[in-house]
């Protein structure tokens, strides 16, 4: 599914919809909109495992990346979306070579009559109540996997944004209706593929590759070896080296580790007043002199020159 550039205006004011106090009453439910925005992640950007207390809808209008729910990694591409329910741990990552864009909606949903016995409930307003209850029930049962936006829920983000910017008579109601449409269309998108997603298979190569990178990112400051990382993944060092060569543009373990360490060195040079010697040790280099040699070879300048320029 190709997605146009029509969402670009939302990047001019990414928090425009979040300024509104959006509270939607739908059937027996109160829906409080917590986040409602469009964001662009630069290549290689990662968001470590985290969770929310509310529902979070993630739509990908452009780019590609990865989402993981514990041990289950899934590739993401343009035109897809996925839902993370309350307390669902998930990890996100954009592609190493191109940015990934995301339309995001966080909603907190509460049932106004949840604590009341059935006999004391008010008479439901027919279709609206039935549709609302059916939709929210299905939201809690959706599979933890991406699917295609078959019913253009993404378009509702743009309609809501345009209504907010134009501020015409009825804009607020239009925005609230689009929030409900996003929920309904997201549920419908899974109804036709639910059976296919019951038994997803893992790409073990990609899975091990990302676990290895995650472990290296967390432990780059120590004396990290290929054998140690391979042991954590329960594979041989030879297998892991082949994996890096295949999935990381031909780079070896030592090259990738050096890239990770230099990235953190550059960040420290820009954002801290630590000495070069201390930065070198924190990043896993044996000395400031060794860092100086590696840094100059890579960037054509010394760490001190880099700090001065940035």
C-alpha positions as CSV (number, residue, x, y, z in Angstrom):
1,X,0.0,0.0,0.0
2,X,1.6,3.2,-1.1
3,X,1.2,6.2,1.1
4,X,1.3,9.7,-0.2
5,X,3.2,12.8,1.1
6,X,-0.1,14.3,2.2
7,X,0.8,14.0,5.9
8,X,3.8,16.3,5.6
9,X,1.8,19.4,6.8
10,X,1.4,17.6,10.2
11,X,5.2,17.8,10.8
12,X,5.0,21.6,10.8
13,X,2.9,21.5,14.0
14,X,3.3,18.0,15.3
15,X,1.6,18.8,18.7
16,X,-1.3,20.7,17.2
17,X,-3.9,18.0,18.1
18,X,-2.3,17.4,21.5
19,X,-3.1,20.9,22.6
20,X,-6.8,20.0,22.6
21,X,-8.4,18.5,25.7
22,X,-10.1,15.7,23.7
23,X,-12.6,13.7,25.6
24,X,-15.0,11.5,23.6
25,X,-18.2,9.9,25.0
26,X,-19.0,6.9,22.9
27,X,-21.8,4.6,24.1
28,X,-21.0,3.6,27.6
29,X,-17.3,4.6,27.3
30,X,-15.3,7.7,28.1
31,X,-12.3,8.0,25.7
32,X,-9.5,10.4,26.8
33,X,-7.0,11.2,24.1
34,X,-3.5,11.3,25.6
35,X,-1.3,11.6,22.5
36,X,-2.3,12.4,18.9
37,X,0.7,13.3,16.7
38,X,2.9,12.6,13.7
39,X,6.6,11.9,14.3
40,X,9.6,11.1,12.1
41,X,12.3,8.8,13.4
42,X,15.8,9.1,11.9
43,X,17.6,6.0,10.5
44,X,18.6,3.6,13.2
45,X,16.5,5.3,15.9
46,X,15.5,2.9,18.7
47,X,12.9,3.1,21.5
48,X,13.8,0.5,24.1
49,X,11.3,-1.9,25.6
50,X,8.5,0.1,27.4
51,X,4.8,0.0,28.1
52,X,1.9,2.4,28.6
53,X,-1.2,2.3,30.8
54,X,-3.4,3.1,27.8
55,X,-4.0,1.8,24.3
56,X,-1.5,3.1,21.7
57,X,-2.1,2.9,17.9
58,X,1.0,3.1,15.7
59,X,0.5,3.7,12.0
60,X,3.4,3.8,9.5
61,X,2.7,6.1,6.5
62,X,6.3,6.0,5.2
63,X,9.5,4.2,5.9
64,X,10.2,0.9,7.5
65,X,11.5,-0.6,10.7
66,X,10.9,-3.2,13.3
67,X,8.6,-3.8,16.3
68,X,9.1,-6.5,18.9
69,X,6.8,-7.7,21.6
70,X,9.3,-9.6,23.8
71,X,10.6,-12.5,21.8
72,X,8.5,-11.8,18.7
73,X,10.1,-9.3,16.2
74,X,8.1,-8.1,13.2
75,X,9.2,-6.1,10.2
76,X,7.3,-2.8,9.6
77,X,6.7,-1.2,6.3
78,X,4.6,1.7,4.8
79,X,0.9,1.2,5.1
80,X,1.0,-1.0,8.2
81,X,-0.1,-0.4,11.8
82,X,-0.2,-2.2,15.1
83,X,-1.8,-1.8,18.5
84,X,-0.2,-2.0,21.9
85,X,-2.7,-2.4,24.7
86,X,-2.3,-1.4,28.3
87,X,0.8,-2.9,29.9
88,X,2.1,-4.5,26.7
89,X,5.9,-4.3,26.5
90,X,7.2,-3.4,23.1
91,X,10.4,-2.2,21.4
92,X,10.6,0.0,18.2
93,X,13.3,0.6,15.7
94,X,13.6,2.5,12.4
95,X,15.5,1.1,9.5
96,X,19.3,1.6,9.6
97,X,19.3,3.4,6.2
98,X,16.0,5.4,6.0
99,X,13.7,7.3,8.3
100,X,10.4,5.9,9.5
101,X,7.4,8.0,10.1
102,X,4.6,7.2,12.6
103,X,1.1,8.5,13.2
104,X,0.4,7.8,16.9
105,X,-2.8,7.8,18.9
106,X,-2.9,7.1,22.7
107,X,-6.3,6.7,24.2
108,X,-7.4,5.9,27.8
109,X,-10.7,4.1,27.6
110,X,-13.0,3.7,30.7
111,X,-16.5,2.2,31.0
112,X,-18.7,4.6,32.9
113,X,-20.9,1.7,34.0
114,X,-18.3,-0.9,34.7
115,X,-18.9,-1.2,38.4
116,X,-22.7,-1.2,38.1
117,X,-24.8,-4.5,38.1
118,X,-26.4,-5.3,34.8
119,X,-29.9,-4.6,36.1
120,X,-29.1,-1.0,37.0
121,X,-27.6,-0.1,33.6
122,X,-29.4,2.5,31.5
123,X,-31.0,1.3,28.3
124,X,-28.3,1.2,25.6
125,X,-28.8,3.5,22.7
126,X,-29.1,0.7,20.2
127,X,-26.5,0.6,17.5
128,X,-24.0,3.1,19.0
129,X,-23.8,1.2,22.3
130,X,-23.5,-2.1,20.5
131,X,-20.9,-0.9,18.1
132,X,-18.9,0.7,20.9
133,X,-19.0,-2.4,23.1
134,X,-18.1,-4.7,20.2
135,X,-15.2,-2.4,19.1
136,X,-13.6,-2.1,22.6
137,X,-14.0,-5.8,23.3
138,X,-12.2,-6.6,20.0
139,X,-9.4,-4.0,20.8
140,X,-8.5,-6.0,23.9
141,X,-8.2,-9.2,21.8
142,X,-6.2,-8.0,18.8
143,X,-3.1,-10.0,18.0
144,X,0.3,-8.5,18.8
145,X,1.4,-8.2,15.2
146,X,1.3,-5.5,12.4
147,X,-1.2,-5.6,9.6
148,X,-2.2,-3.4,6.6
149,X,-4.3,-0.3,7.0
150,X,-7.0,-1.7,4.7
151,X,-9.6,0.9,5.7
152,X,-7.5,4.0,5.6
153,X,-7.5,4.8,9.3
154,X,-4.5,6.9,8.6
155,X,-6.6,9.3,6.6
156,X,-8.5,10.1,9.8
157,X,-5.4,11.6,11.4
158,X,-5.1,14.1,8.5
159,X,-8.8,15.0,8.6
160,X,-8.6,15.6,12.3
161,X,-5.5,17.8,11.8
162,X,-7.1,19.8,9.0
163,X,-10.2,20.4,11.1
164,X,-8.0,21.6,14.0
165,X,-6.1,24.0,11.8
166,X,-9.2,25.4,10.0
167,X,-11.2,25.7,13.3
168,X,-14.5,25.9,11.5
169,X,-17.9,25.5,13.1
170,X,-18.0,21.8,14.1
171,X,-14.3,21.2,14.1
172,X,-14.2,19.8,17.6
173,X,-16.9,17.3,16.8
174,X,-15.2,16.3,13.5
175,X,-12.0,15.6,15.4
176,X,-13.8,13.4,18.0
177,X,-15.5,11.5,15.2
178,X,-12.2,10.8,13.6
179,X,-10.8,9.4,16.8
180,X,-13.7,6.9,16.9
181,X,-13.2,6.1,13.2
182,X,-9.5,5.3,13.9
183,X,-10.6,2.8,16.6
184,X,-13.3,1.2,14.3
185,X,-11.1,1.0,11.2
186,X,-8.2,-0.4,13.2
187,X,-10.4,-3.3,14.4
188,X,-11.8,-3.9,11.0
189,X,-8.3,-4.2,9.5
190,X,-7.5,-7.2,11.7
191,X,-10.8,-9.0,11.1
192,X,-9.8,-10.3,7.6
193,X,-6.3,-11.4,8.6
194,X,-6.7,-12.6,12.2
195,X,-6.5,-16.3,11.3
196,X,-3.3,-15.8,9.3
197,X,-1.6,-14.2,12.3
198,X,-2.4,-16.8,14.9
199,X,0.9,-18.7,14.4
200,X,3.5,-16.2,13.3
201,X,6.9,-17.5,12.6
202,X,10.1,-15.7,13.6
203,X,12.9,-14.7,11.4
204,X,15.6,-16.1,13.7
205,X,18.4,-14.4,11.9
206,X,16.9,-11.0,12.3
207,X,15.9,-11.8,15.9
208,X,19.4,-12.8,16.9
209,X,20.9,-9.9,15.0
210,X,18.8,-7.4,16.9
211,X,19.4,-9.1,20.3
212,X,23.1,-8.9,19.6
213,X,23.0,-5.2,18.8
214,X,20.9,-4.5,21.8
215,X,23.4,-6.4,24.1
216,X,26.3,-4.5,22.5
217,X,24.6,-1.2,23.0
218,X,24.1,-2.0,26.6
219,X,27.6,-3.2,27.3
220,X,29.9,-1.3,24.8
221,X,31.8,0.3,27.7
222,X,33.4,-3.0,28.9
223,X,35.8,-5.4,27.4
224,X,33.2,-7.0,25.1
225,X,34.1,-9.9,22.8
226,X,32.5,-11.7,19.9
227,X,32.5,-14.9,22.0
228,X,30.7,-13.3,24.9
229,X,27.9,-11.9,22.7
230,X,27.6,-15.3,20.9
231,X,27.3,-17.1,24.2
232,X,24.5,-14.8,25.3
233,X,22.6,-15.7,22.0
234,X,23.4,-19.4,22.4
235,X,25.1,-19.6,19.0
236,X,28.7,-20.0,17.9
237,X,31.0,-16.9,17.3
238,X,31.4,-18.0,13.7
239,X,27.6,-18.0,13.2
240,X,27.3,-14.6,14.8
241,X,30.1,-13.2,12.6
242,X,28.3,-14.5,9.5
243,X,25.1,-12.9,10.7
244,X,26.7,-9.5,11.1
245,X,28.3,-9.7,7.7
246,X,24.9,-10.6,6.1
247,X,22.7,-8.1,7.9
248,X,25.0,-5.2,8.7
249,X,26.3,-4.3,5.3
250,X,29.3,-6.6,5.4
251,X,30.6,-5.2,8.7
252,X,32.3,-7.4,11.2
253,X,31.7,-7.6,15.0
254,X,34.7,-5.4,15.7
255,X,33.6,-2.7,13.2
256,X,30.1,-2.6,14.6
257,X,31.4,-2.3,18.2
258,X,33.7,0.5,17.1
259,X,30.8,2.3,15.5
260,X,28.8,2.0,18.6
261,X,31.6,3.2,20.8
262,X,32.4,6.2,18.5
263,X,28.8,7.2,18.4
264,X,28.8,7.5,22.2
265,X,32.1,9.2,22.2
266,X,30.7,11.9,19.8
267,X,27.7,12.3,22.0
268,X,29.9,12.8,25.1
269,X,32.1,15.3,23.3
270,X,29.1,17.3,22.3
271,X,27.1,17.2,25.5
272,X,29.6,16.8,28.4
273,X,32.8,18.5,29.8
274,X,34.5,15.2,30.6
275,X,38.1,14.8,29.7
276,X,39.1,12.9,26.6
277,X,40.7,10.2,28.7
278,X,37.6,9.7,30.8
279,X,35.3,9.6,27.7
280,X,37.7,7.0,26.1
281,X,37.5,4.8,29.2
282,X,33.7,5.1,29.5
283,X,33.3,4.1,25.9
284,X,35.5,1.0,26.1
285,X,38.7,2.4,24.6
286,X,41.9,1.4,26.4
287,X,43.3,5.0,26.6
288,X,42.8,8.5,25.4
289,X,45.7,8.0,23.0
290,X,44.1,5.0,21.4
291,X,40.8,6.9,21.0
292,X,42.7,9.8,19.4
293,X,44.2,7.5,16.8
294,X,40.9,5.7,16.0
295,X,38.9,9.0,16.0
296,X,41.3,10.8,13.7
297,X,41.3,7.8,11.3
298,X,37.5,7.7,11.2
299,X,36.6,11.4,11.1
300,X,39.8,13.2,9.9
301,X,40.1,15.2,13.1
302,X,41.0,14.8,16.7
303,X,38.4,14.4,19.5
304,X,39.3,17.9,20.7
305,X,38.8,19.4,17.3
306,X,35.4,17.6,17.0
307,X,34.4,19.1,20.4
308,X,35.4,22.6,19.3
309,X,33.4,22.3,16.0
310,X,30.3,21.1,17.8
